[in-house]
Amino acid sequence: MKTVDRSILVLSTLILLGSAATTLAAPSAGVEVVSRVVRFKDLDLSTAVGAQALYERITTAARIVCREAADVRDCRAHAVEDAVRSVGSPLLSSVHGSSVNRVEEVVLR
């Protein structure tokens, strides 16, 4: 993992503003793209502590960019999933997977 190359992550999401857009590939009228920069050059993603710290930054950014979304939970889930995937850190992916599994366990109870 090259931290120099991946020191900034832009967490973006599309916010639907009352339109019936069926595609998210090309934003059009009534769709706003919201983004938030997540910096992590200061973190060592080869450690559990670093991966957890980045995950917390990503989830915080997702809460911010998705607060106006029609389906906040779905927006947050997609934003976090996309951000974790774009970083490409196996340890970060593991932290994310553990978090998703804990939420699913609670929902199933």
SULQUIWO-V165047 format. One line per field, one symbol per residue. phi: phi as a letter, one per 20 degrees, with the letter a starting at -180 (. if undefined). psi: psi as a letter, one per 20 degrees, with the letter a starting at -180 (. if undefined). burial: I if it has 9 or more other ideal C-beta (glycine too) atoms within 8 Angstrom, else O. A space follows every 50 residues. Layout:
# SULQUIWO-V165047
phi->???
psi->???
burial->???
This chain:
# SULQUIWO-V165047
phi->.efffcecddecbededmddfdcdfcgcgncdedcbedebffdefedfff fffffffffffffffdfdffdgffgfffffgffffffmegffffffgfff fffffffff
psi->pohghlippooqqpopmjrlpiqjgopapjpppprppoqkhiqojjqhgg ggghghgghghhhgijhjqgngggggggggggggghhkphgghggggggg hgghgghi.
burial->OOIOOIOIIOIIIIIIOOIOIOOOOOOOOOIOIIIIOIIIOOIOIOOOOI IIIIIOIIIOIIIOIIOOIOOOOOIIOIIIIIIIOOIOIOIIIIIIOOIO OOOOOOOOO
